[in-house]
Amino acid sequence: MGQQTTERRGPAWFPGVVVLGDIDSFKEINDTFGHEAGDTVLRTFADTLRKLTRISDMCGRLGGDEFLIVISHVSGDNIDLAINRFRELFCALSFPFAGKSVSISATFGVAGSDSGSLKDFDALVRKADEMLYKAKRAGRNCVHIAKLD
């Protein structure tokens, strides 16, 4: 991430958030069922994410099993609902690996602004990452949201 600013002034700006998502126990999937199974999980996660994001949102894979989502036009009241909806849909999927039906969960960290000023994108990513690790320590398969300003 560069020294990029996303700040705008005036009535055209909107609230937005940065979300980091991480597939839980991804290494275990690769180790147990092979890299082809891991690739299937990654593609399915990305496809599910793409289906649930709007044209005004951005999403992509950061690397490994971590994904970044930038969601605009959403307030703190609705972000928990939006991310938990995605988490629940992904967790409800069943993967047929080695004759077994395997369910996989995901964990999310969120940071952003209700005020319409996303001044430092890198700082928001760091804060979302902090929230992601807090969620992982809390037991995974959940969403932790930093207090939005």
C-alpha positions as CSV (number, residue, x, y, z in Angstrom):
1,M,0.0,0.0,0.0
2,G,1.3,3.4,-0.9
3,Q,1.1,6.8,0.6
4,Q,-2.4,7.3,-0.8
5,T,-5.1,9.5,0.6
6,T,-8.8,8.9,0.2
7,E,-9.9,12.1,1.8
8,R,-12.5,14.3,0.0
9,R,-14.4,17.3,1.3
10,G,-18.0,18.3,0.6
11,P,-21.3,16.6,0.2
12,A,-20.1,14.1,-2.4
13,W,-18.2,12.0,0.2
14,F,-19.6,9.0,2.1
15,P,-18.9,6.7,5.0
16,G,-16.7,3.7,4.3
17,V,-14.8,0.8,5.8
18,V,-11.8,-1.4,5.2
19,V,-12.3,-5.1,6.0
20,L,-9.7,-7.8,6.2
21,G,-11.0,-11.4,6.0
22,D,-9.0,-14.5,6.7
23,I,-10.1,-18.1,6.1
24,D,-9.8,-20.0,9.3
25,S,-7.6,-23.1,9.5
26,F,-6.6,-22.7,5.9
27,K,-3.2,-24.4,6.4
28,E,-4.9,-27.4,7.9
29,I,-7.1,-27.7,4.7
30,N,-3.9,-27.6,2.5
31,D,-2.1,-30.1,4.8
32,T,-5.0,-32.5,5.2
33,F,-6.6,-32.4,1.7
34,G,-3.9,-31.0,-0.5
35,H,-3.3,-27.7,-2.3
36,E,-6.0,-28.4,-4.9
37,A,-8.5,-28.4,-2.0
38,G,-7.0,-25.2,-0.7
39,D,-7.3,-23.6,-4.2
40,T,-11.0,-24.6,-4.3
41,V,-11.6,-22.9,-1.0
42,L,-9.8,-19.8,-2.1
43,R,-11.8,-19.6,-5.4
44,T,-15.1,-20.2,-3.6
45,F,-14.3,-17.6,-0.9
46,A,-13.4,-15.1,-3.7
47,D,-16.5,-15.9,-5.8
48,T,-18.8,-15.6,-2.7
49,L,-17.2,-12.3,-1.8
50,R,-17.6,-11.0,-5.4
51,K,-21.2,-12.0,-5.5
52,L,-22.0,-10.1,-2.3
53,T,-20.1,-6.9,-2.9
54,R,-21.7,-4.0,-4.8
55,I,-20.3,-2.2,-7.8
56,S,-19.2,0.6,-5.5
57,D,-17.1,-1.8,-3.3
58,M,-13.7,-3.2,-4.0
59,C,-12.4,-6.6,-3.0
60,G,-9.3,-8.7,-3.7
61,R,-6.9,-11.2,-2.3
62,L,-3.9,-9.8,-0.4
63,G,-2.1,-13.1,-0.4
64,G,-2.3,-16.5,1.3
65,D,-5.8,-16.7,2.7
66,E,-6.3,-13.0,3.4
67,F,-8.7,-10.8,1.5
68,L,-9.2,-7.0,1.6
69,I,-12.6,-5.4,1.0
70,V,-13.3,-1.7,0.8
71,I,-17.0,-1.0,1.3
72,S,-18.5,2.4,0.7
73,H,-21.9,3.9,1.5
74,V,-22.2,1.9,4.7
75,S,-22.5,3.1,8.3
76,G,-21.3,1.4,11.4
77,D,-24.9,0.3,12.1
78,N,-25.0,-1.8,8.9
79,I,-21.4,-3.0,8.5
80,D,-21.8,-5.7,11.2
81,L,-24.8,-7.1,9.4
82,A,-23.1,-7.0,6.0
83,I,-19.9,-8.8,7.1
84,N,-21.7,-11.3,9.3
85,R,-24.0,-12.1,6.3
86,F,-21.0,-13.0,4.2
87,R,-19.4,-14.9,7.0
88,E,-22.5,-17.0,7.6
89,L,-23.0,-17.7,3.9
90,F,-19.4,-18.9,3.5
91,C,-19.7,-21.0,6.7
92,A,-22.8,-22.7,5.4
93,L,-21.0,-24.0,2.4
94,S,-19.9,-27.6,2.3
95,F,-16.7,-28.8,0.5
96,P,-16.5,-32.5,-0.5
97,F,-12.9,-33.4,0.2
98,A,-11.6,-37.0,0.4
99,G,-15.1,-38.4,0.8
100,K,-15.9,-36.0,3.7
101,S,-18.2,-33.0,3.8
102,V,-16.0,-30.1,5.2
103,S,-17.3,-26.8,6.5
104,I,-14.9,-23.8,6.7
105,S,-15.2,-20.6,8.7
106,A,-13.7,-17.1,8.2
107,T,-12.8,-14.3,10.5
108,F,-13.0,-10.5,9.8
109,G,-11.5,-7.3,11.2
110,V,-13.1,-3.9,10.3
111,A,-12.0,-0.3,10.5
112,G,-13.4,2.8,8.9
113,S,-15.1,6.1,9.2
114,D,-18.7,7.2,9.6
115,S,-17.6,10.8,9.2
116,G,-16.8,10.6,5.5
117,S,-13.1,11.0,5.9
118,L,-10.8,8.0,5.1
119,K,-7.7,10.1,5.6
120,D,-5.0,7.4,5.7
121,F,-5.8,4.1,3.9
122,D,-2.7,2.4,5.3
123,A,-3.7,3.3,8.9
124,L,-7.2,1.8,8.2
125,V,-5.7,-1.4,6.9
126,R,-3.4,-1.6,10.0
127,K,-6.4,-1.1,12.3
128,A,-8.5,-3.7,10.4
129,D,-5.6,-6.1,10.7
130,E,-5.5,-5.4,14.5
131,M,-9.2,-6.2,14.7
132,L,-8.7,-9.3,12.6
133,Y,-6.1,-10.6,15.1
134,K,-8.3,-9.7,18.0
135,A,-11.1,-11.7,16.4
136,K,-8.7,-14.7,15.8
137,R,-7.7,-14.6,19.5
138,A,-11.4,-14.5,20.5
139,G,-11.9,-17.9,18.8
140,R,-12.3,-17.2,15.1
141,N,-15.4,-17.3,13.0
142,C,-16.4,-13.8,14.1
143,V,-16.2,-10.2,13.2
144,H,-14.4,-7.5,15.2
145,I,-15.1,-3.9,14.4
146,A,-13.0,-0.9,15.5
147,K,-15.0,2.0,16.8
148,L,-15.8,4.0,13.7
149,D,-15.1,7.8,14.0
